[in-house]
Amino acid sequence: MDITVTALYERLQNTSKIAWIDVRSLNDFFDKRPDSPFIKNLPLDQLNTLDLPKDQHLFVSCLSGRRSQAAKDILIARGYTHVFNVTGGYLAWQEAGFPVTKK
């Protein structure tokens, strides 16, 4: 499943807990990212360390949506049932005018 940055932003306004994973490298993540207390970094090559309930809703993002699509496929293959690729990633988030954090 995919989700737009606008739909994710709206969901963030109405929840106190969400699992949002940015799969970029640690350096890229800390260089610039959506400004949200919910977003956590777990690089694509470390997804095998993710240990969350398999039925939890997971939102995965990256810079443009390509790596997060791969992450979604990996997580589904690992048995996660509610994985959402954030289409357009950070670039779409920034273009929509949502809050960002930059170095």
C-alpha positions in Angstrom: 0.0 0.0 0.0 1.1 3.6 -0.6 0.2 6.7 1.3 0.8 10.3 0.2 2.6 12.8 2.4 -0.6 14.8 2.8 -2.5 11.7 4.1 0.4 10.8 6.4 0.6 14.4 7.7 -3.2 14.4 8.5 -2.8 11.0 10.2 0.1 12.5 12.3 -2.2 15.3 13.5 -4.7 12.8 14.9 -2.5 10.2 16.7 -0.2 9.9 19.7 1.7 7.0 18.4 2.8 5.9 14.9 5.7 3.8 13.5 7.4 5.8 10.8 10.7 4.5 9.6 13.1 6.5 7.3 15.3 3.9 5.5 18.0 6.3 4.3 21.6 6.2 5.7 22.1 7.8 9.1 24.0 10.7 7.6 21.3 11.4 5.1 18.6 11.2 7.8 20.3 13.7 10.0 21.2 16.0 7.1 17.5 16.6 6.4 14.2 14.9 7.3 10.6 15.6 8.1 10.2 17.3 11.4 8.2 14.8 13.4 8.7 13.1 16.8 7.4 9.9 15.2 10.1 9.4 12.5 13.0 7.1 13.3 15.9 6.1 11.2 16.6 2.5 10.3 18.7 2.2 7.1 17.5 -0.2 4.5 20.4 -2.6 5.0 19.4 -2.9 8.7 15.7 -3.7 8.3 16.3 -7.3 9.4 16.7 -5.8 13.0 13.2 -4.4 13.1 11.2 -6.0 15.9 7.7 -4.7 16.0 4.4 -6.5 16.0 3.7 -7.9 12.5 0.2 -6.4 12.4 1.3 -2.9 13.4 0.9 -0.2 10.8 4.3 0.8 9.5 5.1 3.8 7.4 8.4 3.8 5.5 10.0 6.7 3.7 13.3 7.8 2.1 14.3 10.7 -0.1 12.1 10.0 -3.1 10.2 6.8 -2.5 12.4 4.3 -4.2 14.2 2.8 -1.2 11.1 2.9 0.8 9.3 0.9 -1.8 12.0 -1.7 -1.5 11.7 -1.6 2.3 8.0 -2.1 2.0 8.6 -5.2 -0.1 11.2 -6.6 2.4 8.9 -6.0 5.4 5.9 -7.7 3.6 8.2 -10.7 2.8 9.1 -10.8 6.6 5.4 -11.1 7.5 4.4 -7.5 8.2 0.8 -7.0 7.1 0.2 -3.2 7.2 3.2 -1.5 5.5 2.7 1.8 3.7 5.3 3.4 1.4 5.3 7.2 1.7 5.2 8.2 -2.0 7.6 10.9 -2.9 9.5 10.6 0.4 11.2 13.6 1.9 11.2 15.5 -1.4 7.4 15.4 -1.6 7.1 16.2 2.1 9.3 19.3 1.6 7.5 20.3 -1.6 4.1 20.1 0.2 5.4 22.7 2.7 5.3 20.4 5.8 7.9 21.0 8.6 11.5 19.8 8.0 14.6 19.6 10.0 18.0 20.4 8.4 21.5 20.5 9.6 
